[in-house]
């Protein structure tokens, strides 16, 4: 075999190897690009779905706040006025029947109506979102716990740890509604006697803790219920925490206290 023939064969081999290597590199690059693009599409779809869920949840919260605000104003402006009129009539009746054997019953009725007026006013404040905007989260929590304690069913405690800083109107309103839902669950289901709410203002995060001394429950079992008020309530709490960029952890066992722990990063809370 001549030298020229050998050179031709080497050229063909080298050219073929380069072409094959180019095809392999191109194929590998295409596969990598395809997988990256697929992962990017999946991530984009997840982000769109998550954003859609956030917008739906935000709309639900806004509708709930508007509804509760309207109910609160109706309680204050309409029911409160009717009760005040009833109180005036009862006071006049009490004066007219000062020597009557029914005076004691009238006095008891007056006390009941007076207490009802106070409770209606307190409830109207906690239902009104403007209360949180005017007084802030801590004062609104104090008003809500005071209202619950007046029922005589629970002892309530509010503990503030750290130096308070603003969380933002929207975050504080959502946190207050989450607290109300947790308190409502404790009142309806815990069978306990005491509720404590703790707000902890740390340098890198804010923490809100609601605990009761009730009978507890199986968190996993309740969370998996599809058509249960308590189960959906727990999921709502977790969804609202995610909306604020934080987490909500519910800890409980049968025979143990229930603890709702909401944590927000400070940068998300401000």
Secondary structure, DSSP 8 states (H G I E B T S, - for coil): --HHHHHHHHHHHHHHHHHHHHHHHHHHHHHHHHHHHHHHHHHHHHHHHHHHHHHHHHHHHHHHHHHHHHHHHHIIIIIHHHHHHHHHHHHHHHHHTTTSTTHHHHHHHHHHHHHHHHHHHHHHHHH-HHHHHHHHHHHHHHHHHHHHHHTTS-EEEEEEEE------HHHHHHHHHHHHHHHHHIIIII--SEEEEEEEE-SSEEEEEEEE-S----HHHHHT-SS-HHHHHHHHHHHHHHHTT-EEEEE--TTS-EEEEEEEEHHHH-
